[in-house]
Amino acid sequence: MSLFYEPMATIFAREFFEAAIIIGQYRTVLLRSPEWQEEQKQKEGLKAINQAALAASVVAVIVTLCVLIPLLILGNELDKRTAEVIEGVSKVIAAIAILQISVLVPKLLGVYVTKKSNDDGVELGLTMRSIRFNVFWNIWREVAEIGIFLIPILLGDGASASTIPLSALVGIIIAAALGSLIYYGNQKLEDKKVLAFFMATVLVFLSVGLFVGGCHEFEEVWGETRKVWKIENNFWSHKELPMVVLKPFGYSASRTVLQMCCFWLWLGLCAAMHLWFYLRSEKILATRQSEKELTSSSSDEEMADNDIEETA
């Protein structure tokens, strides 16, 4: 019996790639945001990310095993409709969370200015609590999804538990390599505006991919809309390597009407949100500049009056 099963490796590659992006983006924010430049605070933040990711992985594995072991013993499959609804809800919630993070990143880097921002334009908004919650929720979702996807494979005739170690190792190595490239790119970008744009773009398309994927899960349960296109060549399949690595960002070798509508509507919403924050930021900066000029002018007039009084 083969020790490697490509569909299983694909599942690990896709989910760990998403997890690597999330962890990498949070680490980049902590390392580059002026708010987190204090050495001890930065160490605590990075430690919180690692602990939350580890805890989420352990909890997800335990829950998956608690579901999988009885099913393997009894020979029953998890109800497909229930699993798809759970996965769909999880993805939509994650899409909303990732969209919020995509807006938060430019704020923390001082590119988007709000009324809460300090004089350097940096918003003091990323707390240890929010780091723990967001990292835990998203990593829990990724690892739990691996378990959900593995259940039908292991209960079917395609693979056995013996194929998990090698398949998982190959998938994780691919995900780590791709995630490292994005993380390395983040570290090398010196211009904060370019860095914020790059990170926000990656997160926006990750959010789009999650939202489209979540809505498609509901579609598979309650009936699919008409297919607009489908690429037959296996190379372009979003379920197999290499194109599977683009699936988290909304790529698909086929599109239904609902998927197309969800993709463009959610992408439009993301773009509208970022445009609104950018325009509001410009307005706040212009107001602050006017106030500074007014204050400076008042100070100059006051000094001139004092000089006249002294001369008199």
Salt bridges, closest charged atoms under 4 A:
GLU15 OE2 - ARG14 NE 3.16
GLU18 OE1 - ARG141 NH2 3.76
GLU35 OE2 - LYS41 NZ 3.96
GLU39 OE2 - LYS43 NZ 3.45
GLU87 OE2 - LYS91 NZ 3.05
GLU142 OE2 - ARG141 NH2 2.37
GLU145 OE2 - ARG141 NH1 3.40
GLU217 OE2 - LYS91 NZ 3.88
GLU219 OE1 - HIS216 ND1 2.83
GLU220 OE2 - HIS216 NE2 3.28
GLU224 OE2 - HIS216 NE2 3.85
GLU224 OE1 - LYS227 NZ 3.42
